[in-house]
């Protein structure tokens, strides 16, 4: 009778221990990560070329003004030397040089006025260049305001500029067409891909995209390039960035 009670206690203990281990294991299990995605960046090359041309024109104008200002400085130095000599001679009684002195003084005044004008023009050009330089830097960084991105019938709208956007990979197919509305114009791009299981550092399994490629002749941008950090291994969605140029 006593032996029977002891066996019962061991059965209860074993049951509790098994339940604890089961709950512990269940607590570590996490579901698949939904909708693997790939990063995409946009570069408005057409606008960048126009901006760079405007910046180059400003730089050229500033260079010409600087050259002119330097020449005026040299001219003023010579005029001031001449004026000093003329004033000395007039002081010594050579009044015939007064008209020449007056002419030199007028030339000095004109040169100084032109220097002031150049300084004003240079400041105006610098002020005009500043926003252009900032815009060019933003374009080079990929910063852009996109109205919306549509994929698989799902439309995501944006109200703020960003330099990286996320494209979800449809888990029910091996390709996806994306539509991008930018400044009132809609462009499209198709990506092909497959999926693989990936064990994360936290020991749970997720699906990620692999073999990500753009479909040739199925994009309306100037060019689309896929950059993979994992090359020569297949392009994984976690290590891939797509650059779009328009």
MITI-808902 format. One record per residue: residue in three letters; residue number from 1; x, y, z of N, C-alpha, C, O, CB in turn. Coordinates in steps of 0.1 Angstrom, whole numbers, always signed. Each point is the difference from the previous one (the first is absolute). Glycine has a CB too. Layout:
// MITI-808902
NODE     r     k     n_X     n_Y     n_Z    ca_X    ca_Y    ca_Z     c_X     c_Y     c_Z     o_X     o_Y     o_Z    cb_X    cb_Y    cb_Z
NODE   ala   NUM       X       Y       Z       X       Y       Z       X       Y       Z       X       Y       Z       X       Y       Z
...
END
This chain:
// MITI-808902
NODE     r     k     n_X     n_Y     n_Z    ca_X    ca_Y    ca_Z     c_X     c_Y     c_Z     o_X     o_Y     o_Z    cb_X    cb_Y    cb_Z
NODE   unk     1      +8     -12      +0      -8     +12      +0      +9     +12      +0      -3     +10      -7     -15     -22     +19
NODE   unk     2     +28     +12      -4      +9     +12      +1      +8      +1     -14      +2     +11      -4      +0     -14     +29
NODE   unk     3      +1      -8     -31      +7      +0     -13      -8      +7     -10      +5      +7      -9      +7     -28     +15
NODE   unk     4     -25     +18      -6      -9      +6     -10      -1     +15      +1      +0      +6     -10     -13     -27     +11
NODE   unk     5     +13     +26     +12      +0     +14      +2     +12      +7      -6      +0     +11      -6     -14     -14     +26
NODE   unk     6     +26      -4     -18     +13      +6      -4      +0      +1     -16      +4     +10      -5      +7     -20     +26
NODE   unk     7     -16      -1     -27      -1      +0     -15      -9     +12      -5      +4      +6     -10      +0     -31     +10
NODE   unk     8     -15     +27      +7      -9     +11      -4      +7     +13      +1      -2      +9      -9     -17     -22     +18
NODE   unk     9     +27     +15      +1      +7     +13      +1     +10      +2     -11      +1     +11      -5      -3     -12     +30
NODE   unk    10      +9      -9     -29      +9      +1     -11      -7      +2     -14      +5      +8      -8     +11     -23     +20
NODE   unk    11     -27     +10     -13      -8      +2     -12      -5     +15      -1      +1      +6     -11      -9     -30     +11
NODE   unk    12      +4     +29     +11      -4     +14      +1     +12      +9      -3      -2     +10      -8     -16     -15     +24
NODE   unk    13     +29      +2     -10     +12      +9      -2      +4      -1     -15      +4     +11      -5      +3     -15     +29
NODE   unk    14      -7      -8     -30      +4      -1     -14     -10      +8      -9      +5      +6     -10      +5     -29     +15
NODE   unk    15     -23     +22      -2     -10      +7      -7      +3     +15      +0      -1      +7     -10     -16     -25     +15
NODE   unk    16     +20     +24      +7      +2     +14      +2     +13      +4      -7      +0     +11      -7     -12     -12     +29
NODE   unk    17     +22      -7     -22     +13      +3      -6      -2      +1     -15      +5      +9      -7      +7     -20     +26
NODE   unk    18     -19      +1     -25      -3      -1     -14      -8     +13      -5      +3      +5     -10      -2     -30     +11
NODE   unk    19     -11     +29      +7      -8     +11      -3      +8     +13      +0      -1      +9      -9     -18     -20     +18
NODE   unk    20     +29     +12      +1      +8     +12      +1      +9      +1     -12      +2     +11      -6      -3     -12     +30
NODE   unk    21      +7     -10     -28      +9      +0     -12      -7      +3     -13      +5      +7      -8      +9     -24     +20
NODE   unk    22     -26     +12     -13      -9      +2     -12      -3     +15      -1      +1      +6     -11     -10     -29     +13
NODE   unk    23      +5     +29      +9      -3     +14      +0     +12      +9      -3      -1     +10      -7     -17     -14     +23
NODE   unk    24     +29      +0     -11     +13      +7      -3      +3      +0     -14      +4     +10      -6      +4     -16     +29
NODE   unk    25      -9      -6     -30      +2      -1     -14      -9      +8      -8      +3      +7     -10      +6     -29     +14
NODE   unk    26     -22     +21      +0     -10      +8      -8      +2     +15      +1      -2      +7      -9     -14     -25     +14
NODE   unk    27     +22     +23      +6      +3     +14      +2     +10      +5      -9      +1     +12      -3      -8     -14     +26
NODE   unk    28     +16      -7     -28     +11      +4      -9      -4      +0     -14      +8      +5      -9      +8     -14     +26
NODE   unk    29     -27      +3     -20      -4      -2     -14      -7     +13      -5      -9      +5      +6      +7     -30      -3
NODE   unk    30      +7     +31     -14      -6     +12      -6      -4      -3     -14      +6      -8      -7      +8     +23     +22
NODE   unk    31     -24      -8     -20      -5      -3     -14     +10      +6     -10      +9      +7      +3     -33      -7      +6
NODE   unk    32     +21      -4     -21      +8      +6     -11      -2     +15      -1     -11      +6      +4      +8     -27     -17
NODE   unk    33     +13     +28      +9      -1     +14      -2      -8      +3     -12      +3      -6     -11     +20     +10     +22
NODE   unk    34     -33      +3     -10      -9      +2     -12      +5     +10     -10      +8      +9      +4     -27     -14     +11
NODE   unk    35     +16      +4     -27      +4      +9     -11     +14      +4      +0      +3     +11      +5     -26      -3      -5
NODE   unk    36     +32     -17      -4     +14      +4      -2      +1     +12      -9      -9      +2      -9     +17     -25     +13
NODE   unk    37      +1     +32      -2      +1     +13      -8     +14      +3      -4      +9      -6      +6     -29     +14      +6
NODE   unk    38     +21      +0     -22     +13      +4      -5      +1     +15      +0     -10      +7      -3     +12     -28     -12
NODE   unk    39     +10     +27     +17      +1     +14      +0      +1      +6     -14      +6      -7      -9      +6      +5     +32
NODE   unk    40     -17     +14     -25      +1      +7     -13      +3     +14      +3      -5      +7      +9     -11     -23     -20
NODE   unk    41     +25     +22      +2      +3     +14      +1      -2      +6     -14      +1      -7     -10     +16      +3     +28
NODE   unk    42     -20     +17     -18      -4      +7     -13     +10     +12      -2      +3      +7      +9     -27     -14      -7
NODE   unk    43     +29      +8     -14      +9     +11      -4      -5      +7     -12      -1      -6     -11     +21      -7     +21
NODE   unk    44     -24     +26      -8      -5      +8     -11     +11      +6      -8      +4     +11      +2     -24      -6     +11
NODE   unk    45     +26     -14     -22     +12      +4      -8      -3     +12      -9      +9      +9      -2      -1     -32      +3
NODE   unk    46     -20     +23      -7      -3     +12      -9      +0     +13      +7      +7      +9      -5     -22     -24      -8
NODE   unk    47      +9     +16     +25      +1     +12      +8     +14      +3      +4      +5     +11      +1     -28     -15      +7
NODE   unk    48     +30      -7      -4     +14      +2      +5      +9      +6     -11      +8      +9      +3     -11     -28     +13
NODE   unk    49      +1     +14     -28      +8      +6     -11      -3     +15      -2     +10      +7      -3     -10     -30      -8
NODE   unk    50     -12     +26     +11      -4     +15      -1      +6      +8     +11      +5     +11      -2     -26     -18     -10
NODE   unk    51     +20      +2     +24      +5      +7     +12     +15      +1      -1      +6     +11      +3     -25     -19     +11
NODE   unk    52     +26      -2     -18     +14      +0      -1      +5     +10     -11     +10      +7      +1      -9     -31      +7
NODE   unk    53      -9     +25     -19      +3     +10     -10      -2     +14      +5      +9      +9      -3     -16     -26     -14
NODE   unk    54      -3     +19     +25      -2     +13      +6     +11      +4     +10      +5     +11      +0     -30     -14      -3
NODE   unk    55     +29      -7     +11     +11      +2      +9     +13      +3      -7      +7      +9      +4     -18     -24     +12
NODE   unk    56     +13      +8     -27     +13      +3      -8      -1     +14      -6     +11      +6      -1      -9     -31      -4
NODE   unk    57     -13     +29      +0      -2     +14      -6      +3     +10     +11      +7     +10      -3     -24     -18     -13
NODE   unk    58     +12      +6     +28      +3      +9     +11     +15      +0      +3      +6     +11      +2     -29     -15      +8
NODE   unk    59     +29      -7      -9     +14      -1      +3      +9      +8     -10      +9      +6      +3     -13     -28      +8
NODE   unk    60      -1     +20     -24      +8      +7     -11      -2     +15      +1     +10      +8      -1     -14     -28     -14
NODE   unk    61      -8     +24     +19      -2     +15      +1      +8      +5     +12      +5     +11      -1     -29     -13      -9
NODE   unk    62     +24      -5     +21      +8      +4     +12     +15      +1      -4      +7      +9      +5     -25     -19     +11
NODE   unk    63     +22      +1     -23     +14      -1      -4      +4     +13      -9     +10      +6      +3     -10     -31      -2
NODE   unk    64      -9     +28     -10      +2     +12      -8      +0     +13      +8      +9      +9      -2     -19     -21     -17
NODE   unk    65      +1     +13     +28      -1     +11      +9     +12      +1      +9      +6     +11      +2     -31     -13      -2
NODE   unk    66     +30      -9      +5     +12      +0      +8     +12      +5      -8      +9      +8      +5     -18     -27      +9
NODE   unk    67     +10     +14     -26     +11      +5      -9      -1     +15      -2     +11      +7      +0     -10     -30     -11
NODE   unk    68     -13     +28      +8      -2     +14      -2      +4      +8     +12      +6     +11      +0     -24     -16     -16
NODE   unk    69     +14      +0     +28      +2      +7     +12     +16      +1      +3      +5     +10      +5     -28     -18      +4
NODE   unk    70     +29      -3     -12     +15      +0      +2      +7     +10      -9      +9      +7      +4     -10     -31      +2
NODE   unk    71      -4     +25     -19      +5      +9      -9      -2     +15      +5      +8      +8      -2     -12     -25     -17
NODE   unk    72      -8     +19     +24      -3     +13      +5      +9      +4     +12      +4     +12      +2     -28     -15      -9
NODE   unk    73     +27      -7     +16      +9      +3     +11     +14      +4      -5      +6      +9      +5     -19     -26      +9
NODE   unk    74     +17     +10     -25     +13      +4      -6      +0     +14      -6      +9      +8      +2      -4     -33      -6
NODE   unk    75     -16     +28      -3      -2     +13      -6      -1     +11     +11      +6     +10      -2     -18     -21     -17
NODE   unk    76      +5      +8     +30      -1     +10     +10     +13      +3      +7      +3     +12      +3     -26     -19      +1
NODE   unk    77     +31      -3      -3     +14      +2      +6      +8      +9      -9      +7      +9      +5      -8     -31      +5
NODE   unk    78      +0     +20     -23      +8      +9      -9      -6     +14      +0      +7     +10      -1      -2     -30     -14
NODE   unk    79     -18     +21     +15      -7     +14      +0      +4      +7     +13      +2     +12      -1     -21     -21     -13
NODE   unk    80     +19      +2     +25      +3      +7     +13     +14      +5      +0      +3     +10      +5     -20     -24      +6
NODE   unk    81     +26      +6     -17     +14      +4      -1      +2     +12      -9      +7     +10      +4      +0     -34      -1
NODE   unk    82     -15     +24     -14      +0     +12      -9      -6     +12      +7      +6     +11      -1      -7     -26     -19
NODE   unk    83     -10     +13     +28      -6     +12      +6      +9      +6     +11      +1     +12      +1     -23     -23      -5
NODE   unk    84     +29      +3     +11     +10      +4     +10     +11      +9      -7      +3     +11      +6      -7     -31      +9
NODE   unk    85      +9     +16     -26     +10      +7      -7      -5     +13      -5      +6     +11      +0      +5     -32      -7
NODE   unk    86     -24     +21      +1      -6     +12      -5      -2     +10     +11      +2     +12      -2     -13     -25     -17
NODE   unk    87      +5      +9     +30      -2      +9     +11     +12      +7      +5      +0     +11      +3     -19     -26      +3
NODE   unk    88     +30      +7      -6     +13      +6      +5      +5     +11     -10      +4     +10      +4      +2     -32      +7
NODE   unk    89      -8     +19     -24      +5     +10     -10      -9     +12      +0      +5     +11      -1      +4     -29     -13
NODE   unk    90     -22     +16     +16      -9     +12      +1      +3      +8     +12      -1     +12      +0     -17     -25     -12
NODE   unk    91     +21      +6     +23      +3      +7     +13     +13      +9      -2      +2     +10      +6     -13     -29      +7
NODE   unk    92     +20     +14     -22     +12      +7      -3      -2     +11     -10     +10      +7      -3      +3     -28      +8
NODE   unk    93     -25     +23      -9      -3     +12      -9      -3      -4     -14      -3     +10      -8     +16      +3     +23
NODE   unk    94     -13     -26     -19      -3      -3     -14     -15      -2      -2      -5     -11      +0     +28      +0      -2
NODE   unk    95     -30     +22      +1     -15      +0      -1      -5      -6     -13     -12      -3      -2     +11     +22     +17
NODE   unk    96     +10     -20     -25      -4      -5     -13      -5     -15      +1      -7      -5      -9     +23     +21      -2
NODE   unk    97     -12     -22     +22      -3     -15      +2     -14      -2      +6      -4     -11      +2     +29      +7      +0
NODE   unk    98     -31     +15      +2     -13      -1      +7     -10      -8      -8      -7      -9      +5     +11     +31      +6
NODE   unk    99      -6     -19     -24     -10      -8      -8      +4     -15      -1      -9      -8      +1      +5     +29     -15
NODE   unk   100     +17     -24     +13      +4     -14      +0      -3      -7     +14      -5     -11      +0     +23     +16     -17
NODE   unk   101     -16      +3     +28      -3      -5     +13     -15      -3      +1      -4     -10      +6     +24     +22      +4
NODE   unk   102     -28      -3     -15     -14      -1      +1      -5     -13      -7      -9      -7      +4      +6     +32      -2
NODE   unk   103     +10     -27     -14      -4     -12      -8      +4     -13      +7      -8      -9      +0     +12     +23     -20
NODE   unk   104      +7     -14     +27      +5     -11      +8     -10      -3     +11      -3     -11      +3     +27     +15      -9
NODE   unk   105     -28      +6     +13      -9      -1     +11     -14      -6      -4      -6      -8      +7     +17     +28      +4
NODE   unk   106     -15     -15     -23     -13      -6      -6      +2     -14      -3     -10      -8      +2      +4     +30     -11
NODE   unk   107     +17     -26      +4      +3     -14      -4      +0      -9     +13      -5     -11      +0     +18     +18     -20
NODE   unk   108      -7      -1     +31      +0      -8     +13     -14      -2      +5      -3     -11      +5     +26     +21      +0
NODE   unk   109     -31      +1      -6     -14      -1      +5      -7     -10      -8      -8      -8      +6      +8     +32      +1
NODE   unk   110      +2     -25     -20      -7      -9      -9      +4     -14      +4      -9      -9      +0      +7     +26     -18
NODE   unk   111     +15     -20     +20      +5     -13      +3      -5      -5     +13      -4     -12      +1     +24     +17     -14
NODE   unk   112     -21      +4     +23      -5      -4     +13     -15      -3      -1      -5      -9      +7     +23     +23      +4
NODE   unk   113     -25      -6     -18     -15      -3      -2      -2     -14      -7      -9      -7      +4      +5     +32      -5
NODE   unk   114     +12     -28      -8      -1     -13      -7      +3     -11     +10      -6     -10      -1     +12     +21     -22
NODE   unk   115      +4      -9     +31      +4     -10     +10     -12      -3      +9      -3     -11      +4     +27     +18      -5
NODE   unk   116     -31      +4      +5     -12      -2      +9     -11      -7      -7      -6      -9      +5     +12     +30      +6
NODE   unk   117      -7     -18     -24     -11      -7      -8      +4     -15      -1      -9      -9      +1      +5     +30     -14
NODE   unk   118     +17     -24     +11      +4     -14      -1      -3      -8     +13      -4     -11      +0     +22     +18     -17
NODE   unk   119     -15      +0     +28      -2      -6     +13     -15      -4      +2      -4     -10      +5     +23     +23      +5
NODE   unk   120     -28      -3     -15     -14      -3      +1      -5     -11      -9      -8      -8      +4      +5     +32      +1
NODE   unk   121      +9     -25     -17      -3     -10     -10      +4     -14      +6      -7     -10      -2      +9     +27     -17
NODE   unk   122     +10     -17     +25      +5     -13      +5      -8      -5     +11      -3     -12      +1     +26     +19      -7
NODE   unk   123     -28      +2     +15      -9      -4     +11     -13      -5      -6      -5     -10      +6     +16     +27      +9
NODE   unk   124     -16     -11     -25     -13      -4      -6      +2     -14      -6      -9      -9      +1      +2     +33      -6
NODE   unk   125     +18     -27      -2      +3     -13      -6      +1     -10     +11      -4     -12      -2     +15     +23     -18
NODE   unk   126      -4      -8     +31      +2      -9     +11     -14      -4      +6      -2     -12      +3     +25     +21      +1
NODE   unk   127     -31      +1      -3     -14      -3      +6      -8      -9     -10      -8      -8      +5      +9     +31      +7
NODE   unk   128      +1     -21     -25      -7      -8      -9      +5     -14      -1      -7     -10      -2      +3     +30     -11
NODE   unk   129     +17     -22     +16      +6     -13      -1      -3      -9     +12      -1     -12      -1     +19     +23     -12
NODE   unk   130     -20      -4     +25      -3      -8     +12     -11     -10      -1      +2     -12      +3      +7     +31     +10
NODE   unk   131     -21     -15     -17     -11      -9      -1      +2     -11     -11      -4     -11      +2     -11     +29      +7
NODE   unk   132     +22     -14     -19      +3     -10     -11      +9     -11      +5      -2     -11      -3      -1     +29     -14
NODE   unk   133     +13     -14     +25     +10      -9      +6      -7     -10      +9      +2     -12      +1     +16     +29      -3
NODE   unk   134     -27     -11     +11      -8      -8      +9      -9     -10      -7      -1     -12      +3      +1     +30     +13
NODE   unk   135      -6     -14     -27      -9      -9      -8      +8     -11      -7      -4     -11      +0     -12     +30      -4
NODE   unk   136     +28     -15      -1      +8     -10      -6      +5     -10     +10      +0     -12      -3      +8     +29     -14
NODE   unk   137      -5     -13     +29      +4      -9     +10     -11     -10      +4      +2     -12      +2     +14     +29      +7
NODE   unk   138     -28     -11      -8     -12      -9      +3      -2     -10     -11      -4     -12      +3      -6     +31     +10
NODE   unk   139     +11     -15     -26      -2      -9     -11     +11     -11      +0      -3     -12      -1      -8     +30     -12
NODE   unk   140     +23     -14     +16     +11     -10      +0      -2     -10     +12      +4     -11      -1     +12     +28      -9
NODE   unk   141     -22     -12     +20      -3      -9     +12     -12      -9      -3      -3      -9      +8     +13     +26      +8
NODE   unk   142     -18     -13     -26     -12      -8      -3     -13      +5      +7     -10      -6      +0     +25     -13      -3
NODE   unk   143     -14     +31      +9     -11      +6      +7     -10      +5     -10      +3      +7      -9     +11      -1     +29
NODE   unk   144     -27     -11     -18     -10      +4     -10     -14      -1      +7      -2      -8      +9     +17      +0     -28
NODE   unk   145     -24     +15     +13     -14      -1      +5      -8      -8     -10      -2      +5     -12      +4     +17     +24
NODE   unk   146      -6     -33      -8      -8      -9      -9     -15      +1      +5      -3      -2     +12     +23     -14     -16
NODE   unk   147     -29     +18      -6     -14      +1      +4      -5     -14      +5      -7      -1     +10      +4     +19     -27
NODE   unk   148      +6     -29      +9      -5     -13      +5      +7     -11      -7      +6      +2     -11     -28      +8     +15
NODE   unk   149     +22     -22      +2      +5     -12      -6     -11     -10      +0      -6      -3     +11     +30      +8      -4
NODE   unk   150     -27     -12     -18     -11      -9      -1      +6     -14      -4      +7      -1     -10     -24     +19      +4
NODE   unk   151     +13     -28     +13      +5     -14      -3     -11     -10      +4      -6      +1     +11     +30      +5      -8
NODE   unk   152     -27     -15     -13     -11     -10      +2     -13      +6      +5      -7      -6      +8     +25     -10      -2
NODE   unk   153     -21     +28     -12     -13      +7      +4      +0      +8     +12      -9      +6      +4      -1     -24     -16
NODE   unk   154     +21     +17     +20      +1      +7     +12      +8     +13      -2     +12      +0      -4     -13     -21     +17
NODE   unk   155      -5     +32      -9      +7     +13      -3      +4      +7     +14      -8      +0      +9      -6      +3     -30
NODE   unk   156     +26      +1     +21      +6      +6     +12      +3     +15      -4      +8      +2      -9      +1     -24     +19
NODE   unk   157     -15     +31      -3      +3     +15      -3     +10      +5     +10      +1      -4     +11     -24      +7     -20
NODE   unk   158     +30      +7      +4     +11      +7      +9      -2     +15      +0      -5      +6     -10     +21     -25      +4
NODE   unk   159     -13     +25     +17      -2     +14      +2     +14      +7      +3      +1     +12      -1     -24     -16      +9
NODE   unk   160     +33      -4      -5     +13      +5      +3     +11      -6      -9      -2     -11      -5      -5     +14     +29
NODE   unk   161     +17      +5     -27     +11      -5      -8      +8     -10      +8      +0      +0     +12      +1     +22     -24
NODE   unk   162      +6     -31      +4      +8     -10      +6     +11      -4     -10      -2      +3     -12     -17     -12     +27
NODE   unk   163     +29      +2     -11     +10      -4      -9      +1     -16      -2      +7      -5      -8      +6     +25     +14
NODE   unk   164     -21     -27      +2      -2     -14      -2     -14      -4      +2      -7      +4     +10     +30      -8      -1
NODE   unk   165     -28      -4     -18     -14      -5      +0      +1     -15      +0     +10      -6      -3     -19     +26      -9
NODE   unk   166      -2     -26     +16      -1     -15      +1     -10      -6      -9     -12      +5      -1     +19      -3     +25
NODE   unk   167      -3     -12     -32      -9      -6      -9      -3     -14      +5      +9      -9      +0      +1     +22     -20
NODE   unk   168     -23     -16     +23      -3     -13      +5      +0     -11     -12      -3      +4     -11     -11      +7     +29
NODE   unk   169     +19     -23     -15      +0     -10     -10     -12      -9      +3      -1      -7     +10     +27      +8     -12
NODE   unk   170     -34      -2      -9     -12      -8      +1      +3     -15      +2      +7      -6      -8     -19     +22      -6
NODE   unk   171      +8     -22     +26      +4     -13      +3      -8     -11      -8      +3     -12      +1      +3     +20     +22
NODE   unk   172     -16      -4     -31      -8      -9      -7      +4      -1     -15      -6      -7      -8     -12     +12     +23
NODE   unk   173     +29      +2     -19      +4      +0     -14     +15      +2      +0      +7      +3     +10     -29      +5     -18
NODE   unk   174     +28     -10      -4     +15      +2      -2      +3     +13      -7     +12      +2      -4     -10     -27      +4
NODE   unk   175     -11     +33      -2      +2     +13      -6     -10     +10      +5     -11      -3      +5     +21      -8     -26
NODE   unk   176      -6     +24     +20      -9     +10      +5      +2     +13      -8     +12      +4      -3     -12     -14     +26
NODE   unk   177     -11     +17     -27      +1     +12      -7      -3     +11     +10     -10      +0      +7      +4     -10     -30
NODE   unk   178     +14     +21     +23      -1     +11      +9      -3     +13      -8      +6      +2     -10      +9     -13     +27
NODE   unk   179     -24     +19     -12      -4     +12      -6      +4     +12      +9      -4      +0     +12     -15     -11     -25
NODE   unk   180     +26     +20      +8      +5     +12      +8      -5     +13      -5      +2      +3     -12     +19     -16     +17
NODE   unk   181     -28     +20      +3      -5     +13      -4      +9     +11      +6      +2      +2     +12     -26     -10     -13
NODE   unk   182     +31     +15      -8     +10     +10      +4      -3     +13      -8      +0      +0     -13     +17     -17     +18
NODE   unk   183     -20     +28      +2      -3     +13      -7     -10      -1     -11      +1      +6     -10     +22      +1     +16
NODE   unk   184     -34     -15      -3     -11      +0      -9      +2     -11     -11      -9      -2      -8      +5     +26     +13
NODE   unk   185     +15     -30      -6      +3     -10     -11      +1     -14      +7      +6      -1     +10      +6     +19     -25
NODE   unk   186     -17     -28      +8      +0     -14      +5     +10      -8      -8      -2      -1     -13     -22      +3     +21
NODE   unk   187     +34      -8      -2      +9      -9      -6      -1     -14      +6      -6      -1     +11     +22     +20     -16
NODE   unk   188     -11     -29      -2      -2     -13      +5     +13      -8      -1     +10      +4      -7     -34      -4      +0
NODE   unk   189     +25     -11     +14     +12      -9      +0      -5     -14      +4      -8      -1      +9     +24     +21      -4
NODE   unk   190     -10     -30     -11      -3     -14      +4     +13      -6      +6     +10      +1      -6     -28      -3     -12
NODE   unk   191     +16      -5     +29     +10      -8      +6      -3     -15      +0     -12      -4      +1     +18     +23     +13
NODE   unk   192      +4     -27     -16      -2     -15      +1      +8      -5     +12     +10      +6      +3     -14      -9     -28
NODE   unk   193      +0      -8     +32      +6      -4     +12      -5     -14      +4      -9      -5      -6     +12     +29     +14
NODE   unk   194      +3     -30      +2      -4     -12      +6      +1      +2     +15      +5     +10      +5      +1     -25     -25
NODE   unk   195      -9      +4     +28      +1      +2     +14      +8     -12      +6      +0     -11      -5     -22     +23      +5
NODE   unk   196     +29      -9     +11      +7     -10      +8      -2      +2     +14      -4     +11      +5     +21     -13     -23
NODE   unk   197     -16      -9     +26      -1      +1     +15     +13      +5      +6     +11      -4      -5     -29     -14      +5
NODE   unk   198     +17     +26     +10     +12      +6      +6      -1      -1     +15     -10      +4      +6     +14     +11     -25
NODE   unk   199      +6     -21     +25      +0      -1     +15      +7     +12      +6     +12      +3      -3     -12     -28      +2
NODE   unk   200      -7     +33      +8      +5     +13      +6      +9      -3     +12      +0     -11      +5     -20     +23     -14
NODE   unk   201     +26      -1     +14      +9      -1     +12      -9      -3     +12      +5      -5     +10     +11     +22     -20
NODE   unk   202     -29     -14     +10      -9      -3     +11      -6     -14      -1      -9      -4      +7      +4     +28      -5
NODE   unk   203     +11     -32     -12      -4     -14      -2     -15      -1      -4      -6     -10      +5     +23      +4     +12
NODE   unk   204     -22     +14     -25     -13      -3      -6      +1      +1     -15      +9      +7      -5     -21      +2     +25
NODE   unk   205      +3     -15     -27      +1      -1     -15      -8     +10      -6     -11      +3      +4     +15     -27      -2
NODE   unk   206      +1     +30     -13      -7     +10      -7      +2      -2     -15      +9      -7      -4      -7     +24     +23
NODE   unk   207     -11     -12     -27      +2      -1     -15      +6     +13      -5      -4     +11      +4     -16     -26      -6
NODE   unk   208     +30     +14      -6      +6     +11      -6      +1      -2     -15      +0     -11      -5     +13     +16     +25
NODE   unk   209     -13      +6     -28      +1      -1     -14     +14      -3      -5     +10      +4      +7     -29     +12      -9
NODE   unk   210     +20     -23      -9     +13      -3      -6      +0      +1     -15     -11      +0      -6     +16     -15     +26
NODE   unk   211      +6     +15     -26      +1      +1     -15      -9     +12      -5      -7      -2     -10     +11     -23      +9
NODE   unk   212      -2     +36      +8      -8     +12      -4      +6      +6     -13     +12      +4      +0     -19      +0     +25
NODE   unk   213      -1      -2     -35      +4      +6     -12     -11      +9      -6     -12      -2      +3     +27     -18      -7
NODE   unk   214     -11     +30      -3     -10      +8      -7      -2      -7     -14      +9      -6      -5      -2     +28     +17
NODE   unk   215     -20     -21     -16      -3      -6     -13      +4     +10     -11      -5     +11      -1     -14     -24     +11
NODE   unk   216     +27      +8     -20      +5      +9     -11     -12      +5      -8     -10      -8      -2     +31      -5      +1
NODE   unk   217     -21     +25      -3     -10      +6      -9     -14      +1      +7     -10      +3      -7     +23     -12     -12
NODE   unk   218     -13      +7     +32     -13      +2      +7      +1     +10     +11      -4      -2     +12      -1     -21     -17
NODE   unk   219     +11     +35      +2      +1     +11      +9      +0     +13      -9      +5      +0     -11      +7     -13     +29
NODE   unk   220     -19     +23     -13      -1     +12      -8     +10     +11      +5      -1     +11      -5     -23     -17      +1
NODE   unk   221     +32      +3     +13     +11     +10      +4     +11      +0      -9      +1      -9      -9      -7      +5     +33
NODE   unk   222     +15     +13     -23     +12      +1      -8      +9     -13      +1      +4      -6      -9      -4     +31     +10
NODE   unk   223      +2     -29     +12      +7     -12      +3      -3      -5     +14      -4      +8      +9     +22      -1     -25
NODE   unk   224     -17     -20     +18      -2      -6     +13     +12     -10      +3      +3      -8      -9     -28     +10      +7
NODE   unk   225     +32      +0     +13     +11      -9      +3      -2      -6     +13      -4      +6     +10     +19      +9     -23
NODE   unk   226     -12     -28     +14      -1      -8     +12     +14      -2      +6      +9      -6      -6     -30      -6      -2
NODE   unk   227     +23     +17     +21     +13      -1      +6      -1     -11     +12      -9      +2      +9     +15     +22     -15
NODE   unk   228      +2     -34      +5      +0     -10     +10     +13      +0      +9     +11      -1      -6     -26     -13      -9
NODE   unk   229     +13     +15     +28     +12      -1      +9      +6     -14      +0     +11      -2      +4     -20     +21     +10
NODE   unk   230      +1     -29     -17      +4     -14      +2      +7      -6     -12      +3     -12      +0     -22     +10     +16
NODE   unk   231     +20     +10     -27      +7      -6     -12     +13      -7      +3      +7      +6      +9     -18     +12     -23
NODE   unk   232     +14     -29      +8      -7      -6     -12     -12      -9      +5      -5      -7      -9     +27      +8      -4
NODE   unk   233     -25      -2     +25     -12      -8      +4     -13      +7      -5      +1     +11      -5     +11     -19     +26
NODE   unk   234     -23      +0     -21     -12      +6      -5      -4     +12      +7      +3      +2     +12     -10     -25     -18
NODE   unk   235      +0     +32      -1      -5     +13      +7     -11      -3     +10     -11      -5      -3     +16     +18     -18
NODE   unk   236      -2     -11     +34     -10      -1     +10      -7     +13      +3      +7     +10      -1      +7     -29     +11
NODE   unk   237     -26     +19      -7      -8     +12      +3      +6      +8     +11      -1     +12      +1     -19     -23     -10
NODE   unk   238     +26      +4     +19      +6      +7     +11     +13      +7      -3      +5      +8      +8     -16     -25      +7
NODE   unk   239     +17     +13     -26     +13      +6      -4      +0      +6     -14     +10      +1      -7      +1     -18     +22
NODE   unk   240     -23     +21     -19      -1      +6     -14      -6     +14      +1     -10      +3      +8      +7     -26     -17
NODE   unk   241      +8     +32      +0      -6     +13      -2      -2      +2     -14      +9      -2      -8      +2     +11     +29
NODE   unk   242     -22      -4     -25      -3      +3     -14      +0     +15      -2      -6      +7      +6      -8     -28      -8
NODE   unk   243     +23     +25      -8      +1     +14      -3      -8      +3     -13      +2      -7     -10     +21      +8     +21
NODE   unk   244     -32      +9     -10      -8      +3     -12      +4     +14      -4      +1     +10      +8     -20     -24      +0
NODE   unk   245     +22     +16     -21      +5     +12      -6     -10      +5     -10      -5      -7      -9     +29      +1     +13
NODE   unk   246     -28     +19      -2     -10      +5     -10      +2     +15      -3      -7      +6      -7      -9     -22     +16
END
